Amino acid sequence: MAAPSSPASPLFLREAEIRRGIELMHFGYGRLLGAIDERLAAEGLGRAHHRSLYFIARQPDLTVSTLLALLGITKQSLGRVVNDLTARGLVESRVGRDDRRQRLLRLTAAGTTLETELFEILRARMSAAYVEAGPAAVAGFWLVLEGLVPAAERPMLAKLRG
């Protein structure tokens, strides 16, 4: 791993270090997702569509209410995205087994193909960054990101780990 351009200060809670972390998250996340923007645009889709495809792929038969909680967006916004994905043949919606008011979401074969293609682009970027940083840095990165998630929402993360 290459040495950081300026190592973290032992006084890591100073304003300069906090700002550096915010900036690195902003640019890193933007560049990571920027790698799939062109592919999404070719399908007439955006990042909201991708987030939905990603989490539906992670949990087939995901309920709309669970997806709402994962994404933290309004029901109206999610409705537009899910309806668009359904109309494009990427997602299918079924009524719940136990509660007929529930809508269960699952990727179609076309949705799985697209989500896999997008994931492979992101996987390559994340893998390269993980290899460069090393296992200890990756573990620390995960701890910092998890620390940004409110404690009440962390059980959602545990469910994703399966």
Steps between C-alpha positions, in 0.01 A plus 500: 500500500624847418549727796220755540593844367458634852462247780213534744590712795501338844253779567262351245200695625640834394307694238759440228478121539120504513488710183750267329282200584187672368678600180644152445157343551343749259753450223548127555127426494445729203778335298389151599143557379618709208647178363147368436323823403563454127362144506194614695445790259512258206197330657329830580556439871658694784662435835166461680418215262838343572457519878165325469637231268792443735293444814233297323781276369636463853162394640263342249135543603596819681195691619443854382500617864840339562640659184364835618684457830824396330499791257361765733291664228134590475237249397413722203862505375538127542167442327624683191822301492338160558227571246765597245707188570189285475391661172848434357478133593781517757295446818187302570261563784285237669256511788625378835451141609367581847383857449332568168561874547875444477681533170799269463769612257729275302730551203403347168763321292568829317521683833745243634716532189514880527558504877781243463665707229483814715624314807800362310607853408470610864662180628807562286537854634442402864729197474784710360460756778480228767816330370685831497389589854550157659282298738553712812403818315192330352388388846550852633312647205205270569501600868498870415216460250299285741556768764325748271185285502274572799500210749127442449559437128798263538285183517416572134871467421523169683212360292686591179805302612280189505 
